[in-house]
């Protein structure tokens, strides 16, 4: 496999991941909206539990997507290192990718690491806290109530 093919596969992986990110954005919107509706309507305990479970699933999906991005980049760097070790001269960009990543040819990942991307973990935690806080927090009052 050539350097171009390795980088092209990484690019295609990111296109797929991006489509799932769009789905994640929609799911986050639905989860936040469900939390607000549950809160505003004074939802019963079953509605709050279901909304919370949905929020946890959305958060898990977010962590999975972040893990896949780490896997894509790590395995791309490992493939580039493998190519370089076989005697192929890499481009400047390929060499920079290897130098910045610090990955060797034996560092392939078989499964996406769930908590490897710290900014994504923090963002997911904030979103989950927003969902659970809205669901279980004090009742939101909109407009003037008599």
C-alpha positions, 0 to 999 in steps of 0.5 A: 500500500502506498503512502497516498493510499494510506492517507486516502483511507484515513480521509475516507474514515474521517468522512464516515466519522463525520456523517456519524457526527452529524447523527450525534448532533441530532441525537444530542439535540433530541436528548436535550429537548427531551430533558427540557420537555420532561422537566417543563411538564413535570414528567413522572419518574418513568419519563425521567429515567427513560430520558436519562437512559437516552442521554447516557446512550448518546454520551456513549455514542459520542465517546465511541466516535472520539475513540474511532478518531484516535484509532484512525490516526494511530493506525494511519501513523503505524501504517506509515511507519511500516511503509518507511521501515520497508525502505519507502521514502515518505513525503514531508507530510508523511514524515511530519505525521510520524514525528508528531504522533510518535507511533511505531509500526507495532502500535496498531490498535484493534479497538477504539479506546473509549477515553483517549481523546480528553477534550471529547471526553470533557465535552461529552461529560458536559453534555451528559451533565446538561441532559441529566441536570435538566431532567432531574433539576428544579422545574423550569418555568417559562413565561408568566405563570399565575 
